[in-house]
Amino acid sequence: MGQQQEEKQLPWVPLEKMEQLEQIMERSRQRPQLIYKHSATCGISSMVLRSFNASLDPQWDCDMYFLTIQANRGLSREVEASFGVRHESPQLLILRQGETIFHTSHGAIAHADLTSYIK
């Protein structure tokens, strides 16, 4: 009798509209907001995403947004302007109280301890 491996359900909310940035800013006043900027054409971005997804803690109390850069270049530029963090890919931002409290990019995403930012 074989065991079926249960698929991990990821909590990502697609970030696809400019209006969502205002919502993210407002929601950051109640709980942390996480934005992951992903390049669909970059092997490094895909490897980092797999590693990050595997390390997600179900106890994190935050909203998690996923932005695919190729499909939303204008929105990606607006994230940079709104949150004051120079664009990189892949990139992870955490917002609280309307401010960027943490950001990192590339391989550092997979190794970042986010527990102190997301409680």
Residue pairs with C-beta under 8 A, 6 or more apart in sequence:
8 53
10 53
10 56
11 56
11 64
12 36
12 64
12 65
12 66
13 63
13 64
13 65
13 66
14 65
14 66
14 68
15 24
15 35
15 65
15 66
15 67
15 72
15 75
15 79
16 67
16 71
16 72
16 75
17 75
18 74
18 75
18 78
20 65
21 75
21 78
21 79
21 82
24 33
24 35
24 63
24 65
24 95
25 82
25 95
25 98
27 33
27 63
28 95
28 96
28 97
28 98
28 99
29 97
29 98
31 61
31 62
31 63
32 61
32 62
32 63
32 94
32 95
32 96
32 101
32 117
32 118
33 62
33 63
33 65
33 94
33 95
33 96
34 62
34 63
34 64
34 65
34 92
34 93
34 94
34 95
34 114
34 118
35 65
35 67
35 79
35 83
35 92
35 93
35 94
35 95
36 49
36 52
36 64
36 65
36 66
36 67
36 90
36 91
36 92
36 109
37 67
37 69
37 76
37 79
37 87
37 88
37 89
37 90
37 91
37 92
37 93
38 45
38 49
38 66
38 67
38 68
38 69
38 89
38 90
39 45
39 68
39 69
39 70
39 89
39 90
40 68
40 69
40 70
40 71
41 70
42 89
42 90
44 90
44 106
44 107
45 89
45 90
48 90
48 106
48 107
48 109
48 110
49 90
51 109
51 110
52 92
52 109
52 110
55 110
57 114
57 115
57 118
60 114
60 118
61 118
61 119
62 94
62 118
67 75
67 76
67 79
69 76
69 89
76 87
77 87
79 85
79 87
79 93
80 86
80 87
83 93
83 95
83 100
83 103
84 100
85 91
85 93
85 100
85 103
88 105
88 106
89 105
90 105
90 106
90 109
91 103
91 104
91 105
91 109
92 102
92 103
92 104
92 105
92 109
92 112
93 100
93 102
93 103
94 100
94 101
94 102
94 103
94 114
94 117
94 118
95 101
96 117
101 117
102 112
102 114
102 117
104 112
